[in-house]
Each structure stands twice: as structure tokens, then as C-alpha cells.
Amino acid sequence: MDTNNEQSPEKEHLMISMDRILAAIEERDTCLSNPGFCLACEEDADGCEPDARNYECEVCGEKQVFGAEELLFM
């Protein structure tokens, strides 16, 4: 029996919808933004490289911000 209750980042990103991720990627392609998302608090983050991993979140302080394109591949 697995007693590990921690979720991996791969499971956590499922809280952020695919539509939201794809919209962020499209926004990056048409604007000057660099969107990402915090997996801890689900807030949008800006200033992320497309392959960003574990950036610090300006909202919650957790190092769980990933670039939108990186989440697409996870």
C-alpha cells in the first residue's frame, strides 16, 4: 500500500486546464508576454521562459512556476 500522499508536479498540473495552457502559448506567440503557471496556487505568472521549471511564484513564494510550454510537455 502506498502511503506517500505527495503529488508529483505531473499530477498537480492537471488542475490547470489544457485550454488555459494553450491560450497562454498562443498569447506568447502573438504578444510580448512570457506566460507560465504556478502549480502550487494555480496563479498566472509572467516573465517565464517557455521551458521554465521551478521558478519562484510572486504570489505564494513556492518554487513551482513552470513555463506554459513546459507544462504542455509534462
DSSP file (Angstrom, degrees, kcal/mol; ACC not computed):
  #  RESIDUE AA STRUCTURE BP1 BP2  ACC     N-H-->O    O-->H-N    N-H-->O    O-->H-N    TCO  KAPPA ALPHA  PHI   PSI    X-CA   Y-CA   Z-CA
    1    1 A M              0   0    0      0, 0.0     2,-0.6     0, 0.0     0, 0.0   0.000 360.0 360.0 360.0 132.6    0.0    0.0    0.0
    2    2 A D        +     0   0    0      1,-0.1     0, 0.0     2,-0.1     0, 0.0  -0.703 360.0 177.6 -84.6 119.8    1.4    3.4   -1.0
    3    3 A T        +     0   0    0     -2,-0.6     2,-0.7     2,-0.0    -1,-0.1   0.352  45.3 113.5-102.4   4.9    1.5    5.8    2.0
    4    4 A N        +     0   0    0      1,-0.2    -2,-0.1     2,-0.0     0, 0.0  -0.691  38.7 178.2 -80.7 112.5    3.0    8.7    0.0
    5    5 A N        +     0   0    0     -2,-0.7     2,-0.2     2,-0.1    -1,-0.2   0.423  42.8 111.3 -96.2   0.0    0.4   11.4   -0.1
    6    6 A E        -     0   0    0      1,-0.0     2,-0.4     0, 0.0    -2,-0.0  -0.528  62.4-135.8 -76.9 140.9    2.5   14.0   -2.0
    7    7 A Q        -     0   0    0     -2,-0.2    -2,-0.1     2,-0.0    -1,-0.0  -0.760  14.6-128.3 -94.1 142.1    1.5   14.7   -5.6
    8    8 A S    >>  -     0   0    0     -2,-0.4     4,-2.2     1,-0.1     3,-0.9  -0.483  28.1-107.9 -79.4 158.8    4.2   15.0   -8.3
    9    9 A P  H 3> S+     0   0    0      0, 0.0     4,-2.2     0, 0.0     5,-0.1   0.840 119.5  62.2 -55.6 -32.6    4.3   18.1  -10.5
   10   10 A E  H 34 S+     0   0    0      1,-0.2     4,-0.2     2,-0.2    -3,-0.0   0.875 109.3  39.5 -62.6 -36.2    2.9   15.9  -13.3
   11   11 A K  H X4 S+     0   0    0     -3,-0.9     3,-1.1     1,-0.2    -1,-0.2   0.862 112.6  56.3 -79.2 -36.6   -0.3   15.2  -11.4
   12   12 A E  H >< S+     0   0    0     -4,-2.2     3,-2.0     1,-0.3     4,-0.3   0.863  95.9  63.3 -64.8 -36.3   -0.6   18.8  -10.0
   13   13 A H  G >< S+     0   0    0     -4,-2.2     3,-1.5     1,-0.3    -1,-0.3   0.668  82.8  79.9 -67.4 -12.4   -0.6   20.5  -13.4
   14   14 A L  G <  S+     0   0    0     -3,-1.1    -1,-0.3     1,-0.3    -2,-0.2   0.699  80.6  68.0 -65.0 -17.3   -3.8   18.7  -14.2
   15   15 A M  G <  S+     0   0    0     -3,-2.0     2,-0.6    -4,-0.2    -1,-0.3   0.748  89.6  71.2 -72.2 -22.6   -5.6   21.4  -12.1
   16   16 A I  S <  S-     0   0    0     -3,-1.5    -1,-0.1    -4,-0.3     5,-0.1  -0.858  95.7-123.1 -95.8 118.6   -4.6   23.9  -14.8
   17   17 A S     >  -     0   0    0     -2,-0.6     4,-2.0     1,-0.1     5,-0.1  -0.173   7.4-124.6 -66.8 152.5   -6.7   23.1  -17.9
   18   18 A M  H  > S+     0   0    0      1,-0.2     4,-2.9     2,-0.2     5,-0.2   0.864 113.1  57.4 -61.0 -37.2   -5.3   22.3  -21.2
   19   19 A D  H  > S+     0   0    0      1,-0.2     4,-2.2     2,-0.2    -1,-0.2   0.899 106.3  49.1 -60.9 -40.5   -7.4   25.2  -22.7
   20   20 A R  H  > S+     0   0    0      2,-0.2     4,-1.7     1,-0.2    -2,-0.2   0.897 112.6  47.3 -66.3 -41.4   -5.7   27.6  -20.3
   21   21 A I  H  X S+     0   0    0     -4,-2.0     4,-2.1     2,-0.2    -2,-0.2   0.932 113.1  47.8 -65.3 -46.9   -2.2   26.4  -21.2
   22   22 A L  H  X S+     0   0    0     -4,-2.9     4,-2.4     1,-0.2    -2,-0.2   0.873 109.9  52.7 -64.2 -37.4   -2.9   26.5  -24.9
   23   23 A A  H  X S+     0   0    0     -4,-2.2     4,-2.3    -5,-0.2    -1,-0.2   0.888 108.9  50.6 -64.3 -38.6   -4.3   30.0  -24.6
   24   24 A A  H  X S+     0   0    0     -4,-1.7     4,-2.1     2,-0.2    -2,-0.2   0.897 110.3  49.1 -65.9 -40.6   -1.2   31.1  -22.8
   25   25 A I  H  X S+     0   0    0     -4,-2.1     4,-1.7     2,-0.2    -2,-0.2   0.913 111.7  48.8 -65.7 -41.8    1.0   29.7  -25.5
   26   26 A E  H  X S+     0   0    0     -4,-2.4     4,-1.2     1,-0.2    -2,-0.2   0.897 109.1  53.8 -63.7 -39.6   -1.0   31.4  -28.2
   27   27 A E  H  X S+     0   0    0     -4,-2.3     4,-2.3     1,-0.2     3,-0.5   0.907 106.5  52.1 -60.6 -42.2   -0.7   34.7  -26.2
   28   28 A R  H  < S+     0   0    0     -4,-2.1    -1,-0.2     1,-0.2    -2,-0.2   0.876 108.9  51.1 -61.8 -36.8    3.1   34.3  -26.2
   29   29 A D  H  < S+     0   0    0     -4,-1.7    -1,-0.2     1,-0.2    -2,-0.2   0.743 120.5  32.8 -73.1 -22.8    3.1   33.8  -29.9
   30   30 A T  H  < S+     0   0    0     -4,-1.2    -2,-0.2    -3,-0.5     2,-0.2   0.581 122.6  35.3-110.7 -13.5    1.0   37.0  -30.6
   31   31 A C  S  < S-     0   0    0     -4,-2.3     0, 0.0    -5,-0.2     0, 0.0  -0.593  86.6-101.4-127.1-172.4    2.1   39.3  -27.7
   32   32 A L  S    S+     0   0    0     -2,-0.2     2,-0.2     2,-0.0    -4,-0.1   0.125  79.9 116.1-100.4  19.7    5.3   40.1  -25.8
   33   33 A S        -     0   0    0     -6,-0.4    -2,-0.2    -9,-0.1    13,-0.1  -0.513  53.6-153.2 -89.6 158.8    4.3   38.1  -22.8
   34   34 A N        -     0   0    0     -2,-0.2    14,-2.7    15,-0.0    13,-0.4  -0.758  28.2-162.8-126.0  82.4    6.1   35.0  -21.4
   35   35 A P        +     0   0    0      0, 0.0    33,-1.9     0, 0.0    34,-0.3  -0.283  19.3 155.6 -76.7 151.9    3.3   33.2  -19.6
   36   36 A G  E     -AB  45  67A   0      9,-2.3     9,-2.7    31,-0.3     2,-0.3  -0.908  27.7-127.9-154.2-179.6    3.6   30.5  -17.0
   37   37 A F  E     -AB  44  66A   0     29,-2.5    29,-2.5    -2,-0.3     2,-0.6  -0.993  13.3-127.4-140.5 145.6    1.7   29.0  -14.1
   38   38 A C  E  >  - B   0  65A   0      5,-2.5     4,-1.7    -2,-0.3    27,-0.3  -0.826  13.0-159.6 -90.4 125.3    2.3   28.2  -10.5
   39   39 A L  T  4 S+     0   0    0     25,-2.8    -1,-0.1    -2,-0.6    26,-0.1   0.713  88.7  56.0 -76.2 -19.9    1.4   24.6   -9.7
   40   40 A A  T  4 S+     0   0    0     24,-0.2    -1,-0.2     1,-0.1    25,-0.0   0.923 128.8   9.7 -78.3 -45.7    1.1   25.4   -6.0
   41   41 A C  T  4 S-     0   0    0      2,-0.1    -2,-0.2    21,-0.1    -1,-0.1   0.444  92.6-126.3-116.9  -1.9   -1.5   28.2   -6.2
   42   42 A E     <  +     0   0    0     -4,-1.7    -3,-0.1     1,-0.2     2,-0.1   0.596  57.8 147.3  67.4  14.2   -2.6   28.0   -9.9
   43   43 A E        -     0   0    0      1,-0.1    -5,-2.5    -5,-0.1    -1,-0.2  -0.456  53.4-107.0 -77.3 152.7   -1.9   31.7  -10.4
   44   44 A D  E     -A   37   0A   0     -7,-0.2     2,-0.4    -2,-0.1    -7,-0.3  -0.488  35.3-161.3 -71.2 148.7   -0.7   33.0  -13.8
   45   45 A A  E     -A   36   0A   0     -9,-2.7    -9,-2.3    -2,-0.2     2,-0.3  -0.983   2.8-157.7-132.0 145.7    3.0   34.0  -13.9
   46   46 A D        +     0   0    0     -2,-0.4     3,-0.1   -11,-0.2   -13,-0.1  -0.821  67.8  48.2-119.3 162.0    4.7   36.3  -16.4
   47   47 A G  S    S+     0   0    0    -13,-0.4     2,-0.4    -2,-0.3    -1,-0.2   0.779  75.9 142.3  81.4  28.1    8.3   36.6  -17.3
   48   48 A C        -     0   0    0    -14,-2.7    -1,-0.3    -3,-0.2    20,-0.1  -0.846  52.5-125.9-104.4 135.1    8.8   32.8  -17.7
   49   49 A E    >   -     0   0    0     -2,-0.4     3,-2.1     1,-0.1    18,-0.1  -0.440  34.7-109.7 -64.6 152.8   11.0   31.2  -20.3
   50   50 A P  T 3  S+     0   0    0      0, 0.0    20,-1.5     0, 0.0    -1,-0.1   0.835 121.2  41.8 -56.9 -31.4    8.9   28.6  -22.3
   51   51 A D  T 3  S+     0   0    0     18,-0.2    -2,-0.1    19,-0.1    -3,-0.0   0.088  85.9 147.8-102.8  23.9   10.9   25.8  -20.7
   52   52 A A    <   -     0   0    0     -3,-2.1    15,-1.8     2,-0.0     2,-0.4  -0.277  22.9-175.5 -61.4 141.3   10.9   27.4  -17.2
   53   53 A R        -     0   0    0     13,-0.2    13,-0.2     1,-0.1    12,-0.1  -0.993  59.7  -3.8-141.1 132.1   10.9   25.0  -14.3
   54   54 A N  S    S+     0   0    0     -2,-0.4    12,-0.2     1,-0.2    10,-0.1   0.804  76.0 164.6  61.1  35.2   10.7   25.7  -10.5
   55   55 A Y  B     -C   65   0A   0     10,-2.4    10,-2.3     1,-0.1     2,-0.3  -0.455  46.9 -97.4 -71.7 157.0   10.7   29.5  -10.7
   56   56 A E        -     0   0    0      7,-0.2     2,-0.3     8,-0.2     7,-0.3  -0.628  35.9-124.4 -79.8 134.1    9.6   31.2   -7.6
   57   57 A C     >  -     0   0    0      5,-2.8     4,-1.3    -2,-0.3   -12,-0.1  -0.622   6.7-150.0 -79.6 130.7    6.0   32.4   -7.5
   58   58 A E  T  4 S+     0   0    0     -2,-0.3    -1,-0.1     2,-0.1   -13,-0.1   0.684  95.7  46.4 -71.7 -18.1    5.4   36.1   -6.9
   59   59 A V  T  4 S+     0   0    0      3,-0.1    -1,-0.1   -16,-0.0   -14,-0.0   0.924 130.7  11.5 -89.7 -53.8    2.1   35.3   -5.2
   60   60 A C  T  4 S-     0   0    0      2,-0.2    -2,-0.1   -17,-0.0     3,-0.1   0.589  89.6-126.8-106.7 -12.4    2.7   32.3   -2.9
   61   61 A G     <  +     0   0    0     -4,-1.3     2,-0.1     1,-0.3    -3,-0.1   0.377  62.2 134.9  84.2  -6.0    6.5   32.2   -2.8
   62   62 A E        -     0   0    0     -6,-0.1    -5,-2.8     1,-0.1     2,-1.4  -0.448  63.4-124.4 -74.8 150.0    6.7   28.5   -3.8
   63   63 A K  S    S+     0   0    0     -7,-0.3    -7,-0.2     1,-0.2    -1,-0.1  -0.511  79.7 108.8 -92.0  66.2    9.2   27.4   -6.4
   64   64 A Q        +     0   0    0     -2,-1.4   -25,-2.8    -9,-0.3     2,-0.5   0.036  35.2 126.8-130.9  24.0    6.5   25.8   -8.5
   65   65 A V  E     -BC  38  55A   0    -10,-2.3   -10,-2.4   -27,-0.3     2,-0.4  -0.756  33.2-179.2 -90.6 129.5    6.2   28.1  -11.5
   66   66 A F  E     -B   37   0A   0    -29,-2.5   -29,-2.5    -2,-0.5   -13,-0.2  -0.944  31.8-105.6-125.3 145.9    6.6   26.4  -14.9
   67   67 A G  E  >  -B   36   0A   0    -15,-1.8     4,-2.1    -2,-0.4   -31,-0.3  -0.368  33.2-116.3 -64.7 150.1    6.5   27.9  -18.4
   68   68 A A  H  > S+     0   0    0    -33,-1.9     4,-1.5     1,-0.2   -32,-0.1   0.898 115.4  48.6 -58.1 -43.0    3.3   27.2  -20.3
   69   69 A E  H  > S+     0   0    0    -34,-0.3     4,-1.2     1,-0.2    -1,-0.2   0.860 107.3  55.6 -68.6 -33.7    5.1   25.2  -23.0
   70   70 A E  H  > S+     0   0    0    -20,-1.5     4,-0.9     1,-0.2     3,-0.4   0.906 106.4  51.3 -63.1 -40.8    6.9   23.2  -20.4
   71   71 A L  H  < S+     0   0    0     -4,-2.1     3,-0.5     1,-0.2    -1,-0.2   0.855 102.7  60.4 -63.9 -33.7    3.5   22.2  -18.8
   72   72 A L  H  < S+     0   0    0     -4,-1.5    -1,-0.2     1,-0.2    -2,-0.2   0.862 108.0  44.4 -61.0 -35.3    2.3   21.2  -22.2
   73   73 A F  H  <        0   0    0     -4,-1.2    -1,-0.2    -3,-0.4    -2,-0.2   0.625 360.0 360.0 -85.0 -13.9    5.1   18.6  -22.4
   74   74 A M     <        0   0    0     -4,-0.9    -1,-0.2    -3,-0.5    -2,-0.2   0.491 360.0 360.0 -75.8 360.0    4.6   17.3  -18.8
